[in-house]
């Protein structure tokens, strides 16, 4: 699976990545680094991306190999929840000029 990873968000205890193939978004991944040394991830497979259940293990393995050298599924210190979803839009806070500063 020829993937490119794009980090879109990083905090002290979490990260968000997009998985891309040929410039097309395939999946979004949120990783949360917990105090006990484990990592909990949520993977959203995007509808229409051409991925199905047979690709999930390969996707998770690629992410693990590239970004998570100290944890893995076999050592029981990494867990994923995988869902199928679609992007409906992006909503961002806007400055409201009528509220005055």
N, C-alpha and C positions, 0 to 999 in steps of 0.2 A: 504494500500500500504506500504509494508515493505521497507523503503528507508534508505540509509546511505548517509550522506552529507559529501563531502570532499571540504574544502576550498583550492583553488589553487592559489589565488591571493588576496591581500588586499592592498588598498591604503587609504589615508586619507578620500576619498570620494566615494570609490567603492570597490566592492568585486566580486569575481568569485567563483562559486561553481560547483561541479559535483554532480549529483544525481546518486547513484548506487543502484542496486538491485542484490544480489547474486554475487557481484564483477563485474558486467557488467555496463558500462556507459549507463544511460538512457537519461540524459539531461544535458545541460550546462546552467548556469544561471549567468548573469551579473546584479549586482545591483548598482545603482548610487544614492547616497545620496545627494539630492539637498539642496541648501541654504534655501529654504522656508520650509524645514521640510518634504517634500515629498520624496518618493522613486520611481524611475523608473527602471523597470526591463525588461531585454530581456531574454526570455527562448527559448532555441533551443532544441527541441525534436529530438533526434537522430534517423534517419531512421533505421529500423530493431530492435529497442529496445523493441518492443512489446507494446508501448504506442499509444493510439489514442485519439481523441477528448474527449471521455468519461472519460479519466484519468486526463485531464488537471486541472480541478478544484481541485481534490484531491492532485495533485502534488503541485499546488500553495498554497493550504491550509497548507500542511506539511511544506513548506518553510517558510511561514508566521508565523506559530506557533513556529518554532524552532529558527528563526533568526530575526524576525521583530516584537517584542512585542509592539512597539510604533506606528505602522502604520498598516492599513489593507484596503482592498478593500471597505468595508462598510463605512469607514470614509472618503473615497475619497482622501486619502493621499498616496495611493499606486496604481501604474499602471503597467501592464505587456503588452509586445508585445510578442506573441508566434509564433515561426516559426518552420518548419520542415526542418532538414538539415542532412548532413553527413560529417564526418571528412575526409578530403582529405589528410591530412598530417600536419606536424609541420615544420615550417621554423624558424630558429633562426639565429641571426647574428653570423658570423664566423670571427675569426681573420684571416686576409690575410697576410701570411708571406712575400709575395712579395712586400707589401706596405711599409715595413721597419718601424722601430720605432726609 
